[in-house]
């Protein structure tokens, strides 16, 4: 129970990787703020799982790309839970099209959620972490931000930018008891990959030394490790969880 007494906020935690992270942090002893945009039933299912582990949890609806919704969620969560010292920026979307066909709306929508979303949440929670002299910020990036991917220029830019943000912020708060790290998943079995054509996924498996897709829990365990108080000398790093596809 290394996280007992801590409160975590996991954005986009009603499904997939975010769901696995929220549950695993609760297994480590943390109370959890569950965030969702539209699927309340899925979010409440996660809350139920966490409560059965003996931890506190509440689901809050908020589009993290919108500053007012982010601020409102955090205000409500802090009234309910108190100090939030662990932030996992997991919420993300894709709007895949080749660059010659992408619309300005599709470009900006992906950047707003995947890059501005973390900016909104970090901007609101970081001052309290600084005041308490302890905090963990963990950004979920992507292998796409490291190697690129056809039809995902907007997503690659957002995730690559989030990695640069991770390293810069880590340097700025390193003396304040706060670590800032990223976890970069490869291709994971989630709703996002469920819509990818089978022939494309077969190619992904062939390019992955382990020969398979990852599982959400395999990403979550890296987040739990970085959130551990004993991981206090690790900051500005990117942990790849990709089966060896990118080294």
N, C-alpha and C positions, 0 to 999 in steps of 0.2 A: 504493500500500500504506500508506495513512494510518493504519491501525489495527494495523500490525505490532507485535508485542510485547504487545498487549492481549488480554484474555480477556473474552468476552461470555457472558452467560446470557440465553437467550430462552425465556420460559415459553410452553408451548403451541406448540412449534415443529415438530411432526411433520407439520402440514398447513397449507394455506392461507396466510394472511398471515404467520404465525409461521415457516413453512418458508421463504418468500421472504426474510424478514428475516435468518434464520440464514445462508442461502446468500450473501446480499449482504454481510453483515458479514465473512464468510470471504473473499469476493472482495476486500474492502478490507484484508485481512491479519490479521484477528482469529482466534484460536482460539475455538471455540464450544462451550458447554455446551447440549446439546439436551434439552429437557424434554418429556415426554409423560405422559398418564394411562393410556391403554389400548392404543393402536395402536403396538406395538413395531416391527412391520415397517416402518411408515411412518417412524418415528423413525430406524431404522437406515439407511433409504434416504437420509435427509437427511445422516446421519453420513458415509455413503459419498460423497455429492456433495462434502461439505466436505473430506474427506481427499484426493479427487482434485484439489482446488485447492491441495493442499500444506499445509493447515492441520490442526491437531489438533481432534478432536471426539469426544465421548462422549455417549451418550443415557442419561438418568436418568429413571426412572419416579417421579412424585410428583404428588399432588393438592395444588396450592399453597394450597388453602383450609384444609388441615390443617397446623397448625404443626409437628407432629413430622415429617411427611413432608418439608416444606420444609427444615427444619433438617438432616435426614439427607442430603438431596440436596446441599445447599450444602457440608456437611462433606466428603462424598465428592468433590465437584467441586474443592474447594480443595486436597485432598490430591493430586489428579491434575494440576491446572492451576496452582495457586498463586493469587495475588491476582486476584479478579474485579472489574473496574473499570467494566464496561458492563453494565447491567441493562435488559432490555426486558420490561416487564410486558404480555404479549400474551394470556395464557390468559383465555378468557372463554366463558360459556355463555348460552343463552337458555332461558327457560321461559315462552313467550308465552301470556297469557290476559288478558282484560279484567279490570279491578280488581275488579269485582263477583263474578268467578268464580275469582279467584286464591286458592290455598291458602297458608297460612302457610309450608308447606314449600317451595313454589315461590318465594315471596318471599325467604326466607332463603337458599336454595340459590344463587340468582343473586348476591346480595350477598356471600355467603361467597367465591365464586370470583372475582368481578369486582372486589371492593373489598378484602376481607380478604386475598386472595391477594397483591396488591401490598404490603399492609402487612407480611405475613410475610416476603417476600423483601427488601424495603427495610430492614426492621428488622434483619435479619441481616447484610446486606452493607454498609449505610451506614457503620458504625463503621470498617471497614477502608478504605473510600474516604476518609473523613475523615483517617485516620492517614497514608495515602499522598498526601493533598492533591490527588487527582484522581479524578474519577468522572463517569459519564454515566448518568442515570436517565431512561428514556424510556417513558412510559405510553401504551398504545394504548387510546384512548377510542372514541367513536362519535358520529356526527351525531345519533343518537337522544338522547344526553345534552344536546344543544344545542337541538333543536327538538321533542323528544317524538315518540312514535309510538303509535298505537292498539294496545292489548294488550301494551304493553311498559313498564308503569310500573316494574316491578322493575329491568329492564335500564337504563332511563333514569336512575333514581335512582343506580344503581351507577356508571354512566359519568359522570354529572354530578358525583357525589361524587369520582370519581377526578380529574376536572379541577380541582376545588377543592383536593384534596390536592396535586396537582402545583404549583399556584401557591403554596400555603402552604409546602410543603417547599422550593421554590426560594428563597424568601426566607430560610428558616432556614439554608441551607447555601451561600448565594451567596458568602460570603467564604472558603470552604474548598476552592475549586478544583473544585466539583461543580456541574454544571448539571442541572436537572430540567425536562423538557419533555414535551409530549404530542403525539401524532399522532392526529387524529380522522378516520377513514375515513368515507366515505359508503357507498353500496351497492357492494360488491366481489364479484367472481366467486369465491365460495368455497362450501364445503359448507353454510355457514349460509344463503346465499341460494339454493342449489340446490333447497331444499325450499319456497321461496316460490312461490305460484301464478303462472302466466305472466301473468295479467291484472294482478296486483299489480306485477310487474316491468315490465310495459308502462307502467303509471302512473308508476313510478319514473323510467323513461327519459324520459317526457314532462316530468317535473318537473326533470330534470337538464339544464342548458343544453348540455352536451356530448352529450346524447342517448344515453348508454350507461352500462353499469356499469364500474367501475374494475377494474384487475388488481392482484393481490397485489404485484407488483413495483413498482407505482406508489406503494404505501404504503411498501414497503421502502426505496426511494430516499430518502424523507424521513427515515426512521430513520437511515440511513447518514450523511446530512448532519448530523443533530443529534449523532451519535456522534463526528464528526470533531473532533480536537483543536483545529482552527482555528475551530470554532463556539463558542468559549469565552465570547463576550459575549452569547449567546442563552440565556436561562433564563426559566422561568415562562410560556412561550408555548405556544399550541396551533396546530399546523399542520393546516389543513383539506385533506383529500385527497378531494374529493367531487364533482368535475366541475362545481362552481359551484352545487350544489343548495342550499347554505347559505353565505352570505357575511357 
